[in-house]
Amino acid sequence: MTYWAALTLTYIVTSGVTSYEATSTVYFKDMPTCSVASDAIYPVILAQSRNSMAQCERTDLPSSSMRPRLRPNNLGEE
């Protein structure tokens, strides 16, 4: 079973002499998709904010049906 994955991006935004921590979370249908997205976006954020982080975490929410699939009609026929 596959579960939704959360990509959390954390970075520092500076305005004048004040700095703020910003966090964004985006959900993906599975961990591999989240990892691909992280690999694509993190270098862009890192170039702007050296104090940044990207992390994919699996949630407890299934992204696919928990019901079993139907058996094929031609199972066992040769």
FITIMAR-571210 format. One record per residue (C-alpha): residue number from 1; residue in one letter; x, y, z. Coordinates in steps of 0.05 Angstrom, whole numbers. Example, Ala and Ser with C-alpha at 12.3 -4.5 7.8 and 13.67 -1.06 7.14 Angstrom:
{nuke 1 'A' {246 -90 156}}
{nuke 2 'S' {273 -21 143}}
end
This chain:
{nuke 1 'M' {0 0 0}}
{nuke 2 'T' {24 70 -15}}
{nuke 3 'Y' {16 130 30}}
{nuke 4 'W' {15 205 18}}
{nuke 5 'A' {83 238 30}}
{nuke 6 'A' {93 309 55}}
{nuke 7 'L' {150 351 28}}
{nuke 8 'T' {167 403 81}}
{nuke 9 'L' {211 461 60}}
{nuke 10 'T' {240 506 114}}
{nuke 11 'Y' {281 568 100}}
{nuke 12 'I' {299 636 128}}
{nuke 13 'V' {270 699 98}}
{nuke 14 'T' {306 764 115}}
{nuke 15 'S' {274 833 111}}
{nuke 16 'G' {322 888 131}}
{nuke 17 'V' {351 867 198}}
{nuke 18 'T' {293 819 215}}
{nuke 19 'S' {294 746 196}}
{nuke 20 'Y' {234 700 193}}
{nuke 21 'E' {230 624 188}}
{nuke 22 'A' {184 603 132}}
{nuke 23 'T' {156 533 124}}
{nuke 24 'S' {117 505 65}}
{nuke 25 'T' {87 435 60}}
{nuke 26 'V' {65 401 -5}}
{nuke 27 'Y' {34 332 -8}}
{nuke 28 'F' {51 278 -60}}
{nuke 29 'K' {19 211 -75}}
{nuke 30 'D' {81 171 -53}}
{nuke 31 'M' {152 177 -27}}
{nuke 32 'P' {187 169 -95}}
{nuke 33 'T' {147 227 -125}}
{nuke 34 'C' {162 269 -64}}
{nuke 35 'S' {237 255 -71}}
{nuke 36 'V' {237 275 -144}}
{nuke 37 'A' {202 340 -127}}
{nuke 38 'S' {251 353 -70}}
{nuke 39 'D' {311 341 -115}}
{nuke 40 'A' {282 391 -165}}
{nuke 41 'I' {262 448 -118}}
{nuke 42 'Y' {313 445 -62}}
{nuke 43 'P' {374 471 -103}}
{nuke 44 'V' {332 532 -122}}
{nuke 45 'I' {316 547 -49}}
{nuke 46 'L' {387 531 -26}}
{nuke 47 'A' {415 582 -75}}
{nuke 48 'Q' {373 636 -41}}
{nuke 49 'S' {376 613 31}}
{nuke 50 'R' {436 574 58}}
{nuke 51 'N' {397 561 123}}
{nuke 52 'S' {345 517 90}}
{nuke 53 'M' {320 446 93}}
{nuke 54 'A' {277 399 51}}
{nuke 55 'Q' {249 334 79}}
{nuke 56 'C' {199 282 54}}
{nuke 57 'E' {159 246 107}}
{nuke 58 'R' {109 190 97}}
{nuke 59 'T' {40 204 126}}
{nuke 60 'D' {-9 153 155}}
{nuke 61 'L' {-60 170 101}}
{nuke 62 'P' {-65 117 45}}
{nuke 63 'S' {-61 146 -25}}
{nuke 64 'S' {-89 84 -58}}
{nuke 65 'S' {-150 43 -45}}
{nuke 66 'M' {-147 -6 14}}
{nuke 67 'R' {-196 -52 -21}}
{nuke 68 'P' {-169 -114 -54}}
{nuke 69 'R' {-169 -116 -130}}
{nuke 70 'L' {-216 -161 -168}}
{nuke 71 'R' {-190 -228 -192}}
{nuke 72 'P' {-181 -230 -268}}
{nuke 73 'N' {-236 -269 -305}}
{nuke 74 'N' {-185 -312 -342}}
{nuke 75 'L' {-147 -334 -280}}
{nuke 76 'G' {-129 -408 -285}}
{nuke 77 'E' {-149 -415 -358}}
{nuke 78 'E' {-97 -441 -407}}
end
